[in-house]
């Protein structure tokens, strides 16, 4: 009974303007240190040299509040679109859908893991096109599955249609509904670690 009431309260809270404001305008800016992240140029170059379109990046900034709030080993997920130095990655952030570069992702991280889909190239190319098609998507503050709005790991999940990545969508966050965490992507059946900055 108490658990049901708690889940209903959380669900209601996620529909309020105050929740939206806190999640989009306050939490992303809170860091527990003014110092830089631990990521180095050597780590960046190592990832940049092997990154391919369709790859998935998982990262964490240990000094951010979001890291404390998101369960698991990673707090953010990014999809690699190209390696052209202009629009290399796509991600969902408090700015909604963002076109970014690998450098943008790395400079805000202490650890970055690059994963490669173990899927046919035709499926990977289709996923890249699908990811690009979400360009006008808003951030999903309710963390609900579906393409009306997306959160970071859901962008990757929805780009690879029909769960071809083999991601577990169990409710590990305690939200009372299916949820895809960055750490859930790390454990996906059809994603393989190519490089982990923590090992460089």
C-alpha positions as CSV (number, residue, x, y, z in Angstrom):
1,X,0.0,0.0,0.0
2,X,2.7,2.5,1.0
3,X,4.8,1.6,-2.0
4,X,1.8,2.2,-4.3
5,X,1.2,5.6,-2.8
6,X,4.8,6.5,-3.1
7,X,4.9,5.6,-6.8
8,X,1.7,7.6,-7.4
9,X,3.2,10.6,-5.6
10,X,6.4,10.3,-7.7
11,X,4.3,10.0,-10.9
12,X,2.3,13.1,-9.9
13,X,5.4,15.0,-9.1
14,X,6.9,14.3,-12.5
15,X,3.9,16.0,-14.1
16,X,4.4,19.3,-12.3
17,X,6.1,22.5,-13.5
18,X,8.3,22.6,-10.4
19,X,9.7,19.1,-11.2
20,X,10.4,20.3,-14.8
21,X,12.1,23.4,-13.5
22,X,14.3,21.6,-10.9
23,X,15.2,18.9,-13.4
24,X,16.1,21.1,-16.3
25,X,17.2,24.4,-14.7
26,X,18.8,23.5,-11.3
27,X,20.1,19.9,-11.0
28,X,22.3,19.9,-14.2
29,X,24.3,22.9,-12.9
30,X,25.1,21.5,-9.4
31,X,28.6,20.2,-9.1
32,X,30.4,19.4,-5.8
33,X,33.7,20.9,-7.0
34,X,34.7,23.7,-9.2
35,X,37.7,21.7,-10.3
36,X,38.0,20.1,-13.8
37,X,37.0,16.5,-14.5
38,X,39.7,13.9,-14.5
39,X,39.6,13.2,-18.3
40,X,42.9,13.6,-20.1
41,X,43.9,14.4,-23.7
42,X,45.5,10.9,-24.0
43,X,42.2,9.3,-23.1
44,X,40.4,11.5,-25.6
45,X,42.8,10.7,-28.4
46,X,42.5,6.9,-27.7
47,X,38.7,7.1,-27.9
48,X,38.7,9.4,-30.9
49,X,41.0,7.0,-32.8
50,X,38.5,4.1,-32.6
51,X,35.1,5.7,-32.5
52,X,32.7,4.8,-35.3
53,X,29.3,5.9,-36.3
54,X,26.7,3.9,-34.4
55,X,28.8,3.4,-31.3
56,X,27.5,4.3,-27.9
57,X,29.3,6.4,-25.3
58,X,28.6,6.0,-21.6
59,X,30.1,8.5,-19.2
60,X,30.1,9.9,-15.7
61,X,31.2,13.1,-13.9
62,X,31.7,12.0,-10.3
63,X,31.4,15.6,-9.1
64,X,27.8,16.2,-10.5
65,X,24.6,15.9,-8.6
66,X,23.0,13.9,-11.4
67,X,25.6,11.2,-10.8
68,X,24.2,10.8,-7.2
69,X,20.6,10.7,-8.5
70,X,21.0,8.2,-11.4
71,X,21.5,4.6,-10.2
72,X,24.4,2.6,-11.6
73,X,27.9,3.0,-12.8
74,X,27.2,5.6,-15.5
75,X,25.0,8.8,-15.5
76,X,24.9,9.7,-19.2
77,X,24.6,8.0,-22.6
78,X,25.5,9.4,-26.0
79,X,25.1,8.1,-29.6
80,X,27.9,8.4,-32.1
81,X,26.6,9.8,-35.4
82,X,29.8,10.3,-37.4
83,X,33.5,11.1,-37.0
84,X,33.5,14.2,-39.1
85,X,34.5,16.6,-36.3
86,X,31.3,18.7,-36.7
87,X,28.3,16.6,-35.7
88,X,29.9,13.5,-34.1
89,X,27.4,12.7,-31.3
90,X,23.8,13.2,-30.4
91,X,22.6,13.3,-26.8
92,X,19.6,14.4,-24.7
93,X,20.5,16.9,-22.0
94,X,18.8,19.8,-20.2
95,X,19.1,21.6,-23.5
96,X,16.9,18.8,-25.1
97,X,18.4,17.2,-28.2
98,X,22.0,18.2,-28.7
99,X,24.4,17.8,-31.7
100,X,27.8,17.7,-30.2
101,X,31.4,16.5,-30.7
102,X,33.3,13.8,-28.8
103,X,35.3,16.6,-27.2
104,X,32.1,18.1,-25.7
105,X,31.2,14.8,-24.1
106,X,34.7,14.0,-22.8
107,X,35.4,17.4,-21.2
108,X,32.4,16.9,-18.9
109,X,33.5,13.4,-17.9
110,X,35.7,11.6,-15.5
111,X,35.2,8.3,-17.3
112,X,34.0,7.4,-20.8
113,X,33.3,3.9,-22.1
114,X,32.9,3.4,-25.9
115,X,30.7,0.4,-26.8
116,X,30.1,-1.0,-30.3
117,X,26.9,-2.7,-31.5
118,X,27.4,-6.3,-32.5
119,X,24.8,-5.9,-35.3
120,X,24.8,-5.8,-39.1
121,X,25.9,-2.5,-40.7
122,X,22.4,-2.1,-42.2
123,X,20.8,-2.0,-38.7
124,X,23.5,0.4,-37.4
125,X,23.0,2.8,-40.4
126,X,19.3,2.7,-39.8
127,X,19.8,3.5,-36.2
128,X,22.0,6.5,-37.1
129,X,19.3,7.9,-39.4
130,X,16.7,7.3,-36.7
131,X,18.8,9.1,-34.1
132,X,19.1,12.1,-36.4
133,X,15.4,12.1,-36.9
134,X,14.9,12.9,-33.2
135,X,16.6,16.3,-33.7
136,X,13.6,18.3,-32.5
137,X,12.9,16.0,-29.5
138,X,12.5,17.5,-26.0
139,X,14.0,16.0,-22.9
140,X,11.7,13.5,-21.2
141,X,11.2,14.7,-17.6
142,X,8.7,11.9,-16.9
143,X,11.2,9.2,-17.9
144,X,8.5,7.3,-19.9
145,X,9.2,5.1,-22.8
146,X,8.1,6.4,-26.2
147,X,9.4,8.9,-28.8
148,X,7.3,11.9,-27.8
149,X,10.2,13.0,-25.6
150,X,13.5,11.2,-24.8
151,X,16.0,11.0,-22.0
152,X,19.7,10.2,-22.8
153,X,19.8,6.4,-22.7
154,X,16.3,6.2,-24.2
155,X,17.6,8.1,-27.3
156,X,20.0,5.3,-27.9
157,X,17.4,2.6,-27.2
158,X,14.8,4.2,-29.5
159,X,17.4,4.7,-32.3
160,X,18.1,1.0,-32.3
161,X,14.5,-0.1,-33.0
162,X,12.8,-3.2,-31.5
163,X,15.4,-3.5,-28.8
164,X,18.0,-4.9,-31.2
165,X,20.7,-3.9,-28.6
166,X,19.2,-6.4,-26.1
167,X,18.7,-3.9,-23.3
168,X,17.0,-4.8,-20.0
169,X,14.2,-2.3,-19.4
170,X,13.4,-3.4,-15.8
171,X,12.5,-0.8,-13.3
172,X,15.8,-0.4,-11.6
173,X,15.2,3.2,-10.7
174,X,12.2,2.6,-8.5
175,X,9.9,4.6,-10.7
176,X,7.3,1.9,-11.1
177,X,7.7,1.7,-14.8
178,X,10.2,0.4,-17.4
179,X,13.4,2.5,-17.4
180,X,16.5,2.3,-19.5
181,X,19.6,3.5,-17.6
182,X,23.0,4.2,-19.0
183,X,24.3,1.3,-16.9
184,X,21.5,-0.8,-18.5
185,X,23.1,-0.1,-21.9
186,X,26.4,-1.1,-20.5
187,X,25.0,-4.6,-19.8
188,X,23.1,-4.9,-23.2
189,X,23.6,-8.2,-24.9
190,X,24.5,-6.7,-28.3
191,X,26.9,-3.9,-27.1
192,X,30.6,-4.7,-26.6
193,X,33.2,-2.5,-24.8
194,X,35.8,-1.3,-27.2
195,X,37.6,1.1,-24.9
196,X,37.3,2.3,-21.3
197,X,39.1,5.5,-20.4
198,X,39.6,4.1,-16.8
199,X,42.0,1.5,-18.3
200,X,44.1,4.0,-20.2
